[in-house]
Amino acid sequence: MIDRNNIHPLDKCRGSEVQHRGYVRPRNPRFSALNSAVICAFNQLLDLKDLNTGVHSTRLAEWALHVAGELGLDEGAQKDVEIAALLHDIGKVGIPDAILNKPARLSVEEYALMKKHPEYGWAVLRQIPGMERASLIILHHHESFDGSGYPGNLKGEEIPIGSRIVSVIDSFDAMVSWRPYREGMPFDEAERRLLKATGTQFDPLVISSFLPHARTEMSAVFAAAGTSVSAAL
């Protein structure tokens, strides 16, 4: 039985490793108690804004850690990627609910405002000591590998590796997750779209690391996303 009083503060926020994997991640001394509390509070704020967004963020944190480790990022960089994956959507707190929850296509003006959320998230997190690099990952997680993304039109390795990781798994999660206004996409279709956009929107190295992991853990992925495996195949 898991002693919830002995769970790392981030696991109390994320919960997903405890619920889906049944183990407690070892304590990481690099996380200060204050920063862990701040991360937890922000994640709870995402839950209050939109429960699906909060669950979505915790799922991304697990996947981001796996890809970051496989790509050889050091412990500090993995910490930054984890924080960014958890809080990449924190800037959406500044976007009106009418835009966030609109089932129809956004207008040009609405989309322009929606595109501000990475900048809003960066502006908040960069004020917190120790979260400067994570804030930059959040700022650039909608950049595209070919330079056509936003907000900076960065290209290739100009984009922080953490941003390239979050971009791939955020897009995949958005495709397979169910929303009130649409069903989740089958795994094979989501995979096809990621592969099609490899080298244009997405970093090929991140794609090659993430997709085998997603396929191996398909049951857990789709259970978390609200899609049955039978429907996903």
C-alpha positions in Angstrom: 0.0 0.0 0.0 1.2 3.5 -0.9 1.9 5.9 2.0 0.5 9.1 0.5 2.3 11.1 3.2 5.6 10.0 1.7 4.9 11.0 -1.9 7.0 13.6 -3.6 5.1 16.9 -3.7 5.0 16.8 -7.6 3.5 13.3 -7.4 0.8 14.7 -5.1 0.0 17.2 -7.9 0.4 14.8 -10.8 -1.1 11.7 -9.2 -0.8 9.8 -12.5 2.3 7.8 -11.6 0.7 6.7 -8.4 -2.6 5.8 -10.0 -1.4 4.3 -13.2 2.0 2.7 -12.3 1.7 1.9 -8.7 5.0 3.3 -7.5 6.3 6.4 -5.8 9.0 8.3 -7.7 12.1 8.8 -5.5 12.5 12.2 -3.9 14.5 14.6 -6.0 16.6 17.0 -3.9 16.8 19.5 -6.8 13.2 20.4 -6.1 12.9 22.9 -3.3 9.9 22.6 -1.1 8.8 26.1 -2.1 9.1 25.5 -5.9 7.3 22.1 -5.5 4.5 23.9 -3.7 4.3 26.6 -6.4 4.1 23.9 -9.1 1.5 22.1 -7.2 -0.6 25.2 -6.7 -0.4 26.1 -10.4 -1.4 22.6 -11.4 -4.4 22.9 -9.0 -5.2 26.2 -10.7 -5.3 24.4 -14.1 -7.7 21.9 -12.5 -10.0 24.7 -11.4 -9.9 26.3 -14.8 -10.7 23.1 -16.7 -10.3 19.6 -15.1 -9.4 18.0 -18.4 -6.5 20.5 -18.8 -5.1 19.4 -15.4 -5.3 15.7 -16.2 -3.8 16.4 -19.6 -0.9 18.2 -18.0 -0.1 15.4 -15.6 -0.1 12.9 -18.5 2.3 15.0 -20.5 4.7 15.2 -17.6 5.1 11.4 -17.5 5.6 11.2 -21.3 8.0 14.1 -21.3 10.2 12.6 -18.6 10.4 9.3 -20.6 11.4 11.1 -23.8 13.9 13.4 -22.1 15.6 10.5 -20.4 15.8 8.5 -23.6 17.3 11.5 -25.5 20.0 11.7 -22.8 19.1 15.0 -21.1 20.7 15.5 -17.7 18.8 15.5 -14.5 18.4 19.3 -14.4 17.1 19.4 -17.9 14.7 16.6 -17.2 13.4 18.6 -14.2 12.8 21.6 -16.5 11.0 19.5 -19.1 8.8 18.0 -16.4 7.8 21.4 -15.0 7.1 22.7 -18.5 5.0 19.7 -19.4 3.0 20.1 -16.2 2.5 23.8 -16.6 2.7 24.4 -20.4 -0.9 25.6 -20.5 -0.8 27.8 -17.5 -1.0 30.9 -19.7 -4.5 29.8 -20.8 -5.7 31.1 -17.4 -5.4 34.5 -19.2 -7.6 33.4 -22.1 -11.4 33.9 -21.9 -13.5 30.8 -21.3 -15.6 31.6 -24.3 -12.5 31.1 -26.5 -11.1 28.1 -24.7 -14.4 26.2 -24.8 -15.7 27.3 -28.2 -16.6 24.2 -30.2 -16.5 26.0 -33.5 -13.5 27.3 -35.4 -12.0 30.4 -33.8 -12.1 33.7 -35.6 -8.9 35.4 -36.7 -9.1 37.7 -33.7 -9.8 34.8 -31.2 -7.0 32.7 -32.6 -4.6 35.6 -32.3 -5.5 35.9 -28.6 -5.2 32.1 -28.1 -1.7 32.2 -29.5 -0.7 34.5 -26.7 -1.0 31.8 -24.0 2.7 30.6 -24.3 3.8 34.2 -23.7 1.5 34.6 -20.7 2.8 31.4 -19.2 6.4 32.5 -19.7 5.7 35.9 -18.2 4.4 34.3 -15.0 7.0 31.4 -14.5 10.1 33.4 -15.4 9.5 35.5 -12.2 10.0 32.4 -10.0 13.7 31.6 -9.2 14.7 28.2 -10.6 12.0 28.2 -13.2 13.6 30.4 -15.8 14.5 27.5 -18.2 11.2 25.8 -17.8 9.5 29.2 -18.7 11.5 29.3 -21.9 10.3 25.8 -22.8 6.7 26.9 -22.3 7.3 30.1 -24.3 8.4 28.0 -27.4 6.3 24.9 -27.2 4.2 26.0 -30.2 7.3 26.6 -32.4 7.5 24.4 -35.5 10.7 22.6 -36.6 10.6 24.3 -40.0 10.3 27.8 -38.5 6.6 28.3 -39.2 5.4 28.2 -35.5 5.0 30.9 -32.9 5.8 33.1 -31.1 9.4 33.4 -32.2 9.4 31.6 -35.6 12.4 29.6 -34.3 13.7 26.7 -36.5 15.3 23.3 -35.8 17.7 23.3 -33.0 17.0 27.0 -32.3 14.0 25.6 -30.5 14.8 24.4 -26.9 14.8 20.6 -26.9 12.2 20.7 -24.0 9.9 22.7 -26.2 10.3 20.2 -29.0 9.4 17.4 -26.6 6.3 19.1 -25.2 5.2 20.0 -28.8 5.1 16.4 -29.9 3.3 14.9 -26.9 0.9 17.9 -26.5 -0.2 17.5 -30.1 -0.6 13.7 -29.7 -2.5 14.0 -26.5 -4.8 16.6 -28.1 -5.5 14.2 -31.0 -6.4 11.1 -29.0 -8.2 12.8 -26.1 -12.0 13.1 -26.0 -13.6 16.5 -25.8 -17.2 17.5 -25.2 -17.5 18.5 -28.9 -15.6 15.6 -30.5 -14.3 12.0 -30.1 -10.7 11.1 -29.6 -8.8 10.1 -32.7 -7.7 6.5 -33.2 -4.1 5.8 -32.4 -3.1 4.9 -35.9 -4.5 8.1 -37.3 -2.8 10.2 -34.6 0.5 8.4 -35.4 0.0 9.0 -39.1 -0.5 12.7 -38.6 2.6 13.0 -36.4 4.7 11.2 -38.9 3.4 13.3 -41.8 4.4 16.5 -39.9 7.8 15.1 -38.9 10.5 17.5 -40.1 8.0 20.3 -40.6 6.1 20.8 -37.3 7.9 18.2 -35.3 11.5 17.2 -34.4 12.2 13.7 -36.0 14.3 12.7 -33.0 11.5 13.3 -30.6 9.0 11.5 -32.8 11.3 8.5 -33.1 11.6 8.4 -29.3 8.0 9.0 -28.4 5.9 7.0 -30.8 7.3 3.5 -29.8 6.7 4.4 -26.2 3.1 5.5 -26.9 2.4 2.3 -28.8 4.0 0.1 -26.1 1.9 1.7 -23.4 -1.2 2.1 -25.6 -3.6 0.7 -22.9 -2.5 3.2 -20.3 -2.4 6.1 -22.8 -5.9 5.6 -24.0 -7.3 4.8 -20.6 -6.0 8.2 -19.4 -7.2 9.9 -22.5 -10.7 8.5 -22.1 -10.6 6.3 -25.2 -11.0 2.5 -25.2 -8.2 0.5 -26.8 -10.7 -1.3 -29.0 -11.9 2.1 -30.3 -8.3 3.2 -30.7 -7.2 0.3 -32.9 
